[in-house]
Amino acid sequence: MYHRFPTGEPWDFIIPGDKEEIAKGKEIDYNTIRRPKFELVSFGNALTPLLQFDVAVNASYERFAALFPEALNDPEFRNVWLYLENPYPVDVCLVLNEFTARDWSDFFQGCRL
């Protein structure tokens, strides 16, 4: 399911959905836990598309942030961004974050495109 970022930034998100939700014949249940998160991020001033995969880790933010000092660390959201080198004209990023019982899908309620 394709969503825009709720706070207005030019980031587009693809949220995993079942067949009925994708066909828009079924109302989306934003309380459903949905993993993995996949984001197609678009920026108006970037020349390269970014594919972003959200990965929940069974470790604390401090632990995996220390394992990847070269990564972009986001202590506010407790994410570590690892950009993967690849031969294609697209950026690929793994975003590591702490595993929790909930996820981010309810954040996108009302923002489906």
C-alpha positions, 0 to 999 in steps of 0.5 A: 500500500502506497502512503505519503509521509504524514507530516508533509515531507516528500517521502513515499512509503510502501506498507505491506498489505493483504490482497483486499487492502491493496485492491482497496476493497477492504478498509486498512486496519492500521493497528495491524503489525506490519513488517518489514517496512519498505520505503521508496524515498523521494527528495525533490533535490536528490538525483538518486532514488533511495530504497530503504528497508527497516530492520528490527533488531533484538538489541538496544540502539546503543549496542548496534550504534556502537557496532556501526560507527560509520553509519548515520545515527539518529538518537532521537528515533533510535535508528542507525542508517547503513547505506549499502554499496551497490553497482546500480543507480539507486541508493539502498539503505538498511535502517536498524532499530530496536524491536518493539511489540508495536510498529509504525503503521498506525503513524500512516493512518489517513495518508494512503495515496 
